[in-house]
Structures are given as C-alpha cells and as structure tokens.
Amino acid sequence: MCHCPSGLGGVWAEENTRESIFAAMQRREVFGTSGARIKLRLFGGWDYDKGLLSQEDWVKTAYAGGVPMGGDLAQAEGKPPSFVVWAAKDPADGNLDRIQIVKGWTKDGQIFEKIFDVAWSGDRQPDPVTGKLPPVGNTVDITKATYANDIGSVELKAVWTDPEFDASQHAFYYARALQIPTPRWSTYDAAKLGKLPPGDVPATIQERAWSTPIWYTPTEAEVAKVKPGLTVADLLGTGATALGDSELKELVVGKNLTVRNNVTGKTANVLFGVDGKRIVTELDGDPARGGDLLQVMHDVSSSSATYDIKDGHIVTTIEGTPFELTVYRAGDKYVAARSNEFGYANYEVEAVAQ
C-alpha cells in the first residue's frame, strides 16, 4: 500500500539485466509513479487498428507499427497519429480511475497543453457540453483511513487518435494513469494517532503514473504550408519602433488595455494599476473568467501580479515566472512581444481606456 512519501520509476526492458535496463533508459522507454506500483505503456504510430488491444500479441504489433514512449514519431503521412495506451493497477493498492493523454504543442512561439480522457472505469460518459468526464467517486473513510476497491478498474486500455492534429505543429504526447481516491499519508498518520487529518492539505489523493513523451516534429514542407506569425524582425522591417519608458508609462499606467492574442484570437482587458499591480479584468467579454495575463494565451486562471517599467520593457511575471513585454508602435497600432516567445510579436493593443 502506497502512502505517497516518494515516487517510483519503471523501465520497460527486455530482461532484468544491467545492460537491458540501461538500454531502455537510453531510449527513454520509462515511466514514473507517485509511489504506487502502477504499470503503464504508451505507443504512437499512424496505422494502429482500433481492435489492436484485443489481440494476444498486441505489444509486439504496437512495436512493429510505431514507437514506444520516449520515441519520435515518423513524419506525418496525411493522417493523424494514433496512440495505444495500457495501464494496470498496483496489486496492493487502489483501482484505476482513468487514463489520460496530455498533449502539448507550439505555435508562433507560444506553448499550449490539453488533457484528453481516453479510457476510464465504469459507465461514465463525458458531459456533452463541457466534454469533462465525471469523477469516479470516493470511498475513503477519512477517520479510519480506509477505502474500498468497489469502484474503478484493475486494467484500462485504449487506442486513441488525436482529433485536433495539425501536421505543421511541433507536438508531444504522454500518458497519465490515475487511481481512485485513497487516503493521503497524513490521513493514515492521523488515523494511527487517533486524530483528525490536518485541515491545510487534502485528506485524499489520486496516485498516478506518467509516461515519457512521444514527440512529433513537422517536416519543413508542412511548416511552409502555414502562414507564419508576425515577428519582431517583421515589425522592425516595416519601420516599427519600440516604446521607451516614458512612452510605456503614458500608454499603460492607470489604463485598462484591451489586448488581443493574435495566435489564439482571444482578447483580455488588462488593467495596469498606478500601484504597480496588473490584472486581467475581463476575458472575451466574460468578467467571471478574470485572472492573470496567462489567460490571454492559454485560458488559464491565475492571480494578479506586479509589474515594473524599465529599460524599455514592462517587466512582470506569469505564475512566478518573469518575462519582459516590449511594445512597438507600428503606424497607428501598438504591437507587443514577450521575451520568452522566440521573437514573435503576438499581442495587439486594440483599445486603451482610463
């Protein structure tokens, strides 16, 4: 039984020898867990049959038709990639809730991520509006630090095809298997001591395993099919000029800017306070989704942050990560570039209000 004090690593090796294990590490065919002994496999390819997992020798077929986790997909063949994923529970721990595939990709210097539920226990169905899968349930008795394995599955598996594949974008995919809720280690300790669990941490957790990614790199021909985003070099080539400190202060301090992300098409009203704080007050017309500038790029809520203007940049943070924003005057427009987006100028100021 896992009390989640530390993680574990797993290796898919041909045999239990030093040479075989190190060879598996070198090809990155490994996975990690939060402490439970969950087994997890992931393969990616272009021609996996939906019925593959019903075959007795499906692992052999998966190797022959693609690459295992840690590998690089061959170039696109005019079709989206498919992934074979399998997970088995820890024999001494909780059943499995679901398997997810986490996809990451880049576009014009911005990084995106999306989670897909691809296999799950029970007869649950994703919400037709939100697409979210309902929770598996929770059998944990917090006072006794016990749970029942009458929900979840011993094994989960699926063949999943990326419904949003873009052959022109760099991407990665990794699998994640989640257990049903079980007591957190602090809940086990509290039960042994006859006390209630601490209130400042969750009483239950969902142990998990995650694979190394499978990577996709587009060909130059695929990249060339897509119109590239605007770069700082493009701006400067048309005569745009970067704003200095005084011009930046005049533009943003005490102002509410409507900013459009030209990669995602989303807009946000970004308030730069006179007190050195900035916050998103509205996103695509929905004040309830206010949060951090991160939403302009990724639609992820966060808290407000501080900002400073120096050396011709707006210096601020996203979730604690610092970056600089440079604003350029291009004719009658203001266009901004982030220091961590590889030279792309992705943000356009659509309006400025007091």
N, C-alpha and C positions, 0 to 999 in steps of 0.2 A: 504494500500500500504506500502510495506516494504522499508525503506531507509537503512537497514542493520547496524544500530548502535549497535545491540547486538543480541544474539541468543535466541532461544526459546527451551523448552523441551516438548516432548509429551509423554504421557503414555497410553498404551492400557489396560484399566481397565474395569471390568465388569459393574461397576456403578460408579457414581460420589460421592463416599464417601471416607472419610479418610482411612478407613480400606482397601478398594479395591484398592485405588491408591498406598498405601504403599506396598500392596501385589505385585502389578505389578512392583514396583521399586525393591523389593527384588528378584523377578525372572528375573529382568533386561529386561523386555519387554517394553523398552522405546526407544525413538529416539530423535535426536536433529535437529535443523534447524539453518540456518544463520540469521534468523529473519522472514522469510516468514512462513505462516501457511500451509505449505505442509504437507500432511498426507502420511505416509509410513509404509508398513508392510512387513515382511520377515519371511518365514517359511522354514525349512530344513528337508528333510527326504530321504528315499530310494526308495519309490514306488509311487511318485506323477505322476499322469497321465497328459499327455500334454494338455488334454482338460479340466483340472480341473477348470480353471478360467471361463469357460462358464457355470458352474453350479451356481445356485442361492445361494446355501449354501456353497460356496467354502471355506469360512473361517472356518466353522465347520469341513469340511473334512480335511483342512490343519492342524488343531489342532490334529485331530484324527490320521493322518498319519505321524506326525513328531513333531518337536519342533518349537516354535516361536523364534524370535530374542532374544538373550540373553541366549538361551538354549544350551545344549550339545547334539550333535548327538549321537545316539546309535552306537555301534560298526559296522564296515563295514560288509556288507552281500554279498560280492563278486560282488558288483556293485558300480558305482559312485553315490554320493549324488545328489539329485535334490533340487532346491530351487524355492519357489513360492514368487514372489515379486510383489507388487502393490503400486502405488503412485497416489495421486490426487492433483491437483494444489490448491494453495491458491485462494479462490473465488475472492479476491480483488487484485490479483497480476498477474504476468506473467504466461503464459502457460508452460508446461513441455517440455524440450528438449529430455531427455533420462533417463533411469535407468541403473546404472552400479552395478556390484557386484565386490567388491575388495576382492581378495583372498591373504592371507598371509600364508606362511609355513616355516618350518625349515628343514635343512638338514646338518648334521655334524657340528652343531654349528652356521651355517650361516642362516640369515633370508632373505626371499625373498617376493616379493609382485608383483601381476599382476592385472590389471584392465580389466574387461570384460564388453563391452556394451551388454546388454541383452534385452532391449526394447527401442524403440525410435519413435519419431514422424515423419510423412511424409513417403515418399517412398525412402528414402536414403538407400544405400547399402554399406557395408564395402568395402574398397579398396581390390581387390583380392590379391594384393601383400603384402601390409603392414597390412591388417586387420583393419585399422583405419576407424572409421565412420566419414563421412564429417561433418563439423559444421552445426548447424541448421539454421544459418543465423543471421542477426542482423537488427532489425527495429528501433533502437534507434536514435532519433534526439537529438544530444548532445546539441545543442544550446537552445532547448526548454525543454530538459529533459523529453521527451515523448517517448513512444514506442507503437507498435501495436501488438495486440494478433492475428495476422493473420498467424502466424507460431506456431509450437508447438502443444501440445495436452493437453486436460483437464485431461485425465487419461491415465496412462500407466501400463501395467501388462505383466507378462511372467512367464512361467515355464522353468527354465534353469538347465541344467545338466552340471556339471564340466567335460570338455573334457580332463583334464590333471590330474585327480585324482590319487593319489598314496596312497594306504591304509596304507603304512608304515610311512607316514609323519604326524607329528602334523600340523594342519591347522586351520585357521579361515576364515570366510566369513562374510562380511557385505554389505548392500545395500546402494547405494547413488543415490538420485534423483536430477537432475539438471534442473533449469528453463532455458527458453530462456534468452538471454541478456536483461538486464534492466539497467537504469541509476544508477550509484553509488550515495551514499548520497551526496558526494561532487559535483556531477554534478547537482543534484537537488538544492543544495545551490547556486551554481554558476548561475543557471538559474534565481532563485529568485532575485539575486543581479544584474542581467544583465551583468555578466562577463563570460569569458570563463572558463571551468573547469581547475583545476591545471594540469600541464603537467607532474608532477612526480608520479602520480598514475593513474590507469586505469579509463577511463571515464564510462565504463560499467562493470557490474559484472554478474555472473550467480549464483543467490541464490540457495541454496541446502538444502537437508535434508539427514541425515545419520542414519542408524540403529545401535543398539548394535550388536556385532558379534554373530554368531553361531559357536561353537567350535567343532572340531573333534580331538579325541585322539586315536591313534592306539593301538591295543592290543599288548601285548608282543610277541605274536606269529607272528603278521605282521611285527613287528620291526626285529624279528630274521631272517626273510626271506631275509633281505638286508644285504650285506656285510658292516660292519661299517667302517667309515673313520679312517684315521690314527690319533692317539692321541699322545700327548707329552709323556704319560706313555709308549706307544708302542716304541717311539723313544729311550727313556732312557733305556728301557729294552733290546734294541739291541746294547747298547754301545754308542749311540749318545751323544755329548757334546755340551753345549751351548757356543756360542762365547762370549768372553769378549769385553770390549770397544775397545781395540786396534785392535783386530781381526775384529770387526764390521767396524771400520773406514777403515781398509785396504780393506775390501770387498766392501763397498758401496760408500764411499765418492768420489765424482767426477766420479762415474761409472754409466753406463747405464745397468741395470739388466733386463733380460728377465725372468719374473715371471709367473709361471703357477698356476692357481687356480684349484686344483685337484677336487673340488666339481662341478664347472661349466664347466671345461675344457677350459676356456678362458685364453689367455695369454696377458701380457702387458709388455711394455718396460718402466721401472720405472727409471727415472733419479734422482739421489741424488746429488744435486749440492754442490760445495765446500762452497757456501754461506749459507748453512742451509736450502735451499728450495728443495722440491722434487715434481716432476710432472710426470704424465704418458704421454709419447711422442707417444705412438702407442698402439692400441688395436686390437689384432687379425689381424695384418697387415694393418690396416686402420688408417693412421695418422689423418684423419679428425675427428676421434672419440676420440681424446686425451682428457684428463681431469684429474680426480683425481683417486687415488688408489681405490676408491669406485667402479670404473668400473670393476676392476679385479673380484670383487664379484658380482656386481649387474647390470653391464652395464648401469650405470647412470653417466652422465657427471657432472663434478664439477670443481672447480678451484684448483690451486696448493696450497700446504700447506708447512709450515715449519716443520723441524724435528730436533731432537737432539739425541745424543747418550750418554747414561749414565746408570750406574749400569747394564750393560749387555743387554740393550734394545735400540731399535730405538723408540723414543717417538715422535708421530706425531698425526694428527687429521684427521677425515673424517667429512666434513660439520660441523666443530667446535667441534665435539665430540672426546675427547682424547682417545688414546689407545696406548698400547705398543706392539712392534713386537720383538719377541725373535727368533734368528736364531740358528739352530742346525747344527753341522757337523755330517752327517751320512755316514760314508765311504767316497766316493768321491762326495757326494751330499750335498747341503745346503737346509735345510727344515725350514720353518718359521711358527710360531704360533702367532696368535693375542690374546691379553689378554682378549678380550670380546667374544671369540668363544668357551667357555666352555671346554677348554682343548684339542681341536682338533688342529692338525698341518696341515693346508690345503694348504700351499703355497710352491712350489718348485722352486728354482732358476735354470733355465735351461741354462743361459749363462750370462757372465759378459764382458762388453766392456768398453774401456776407452771413 
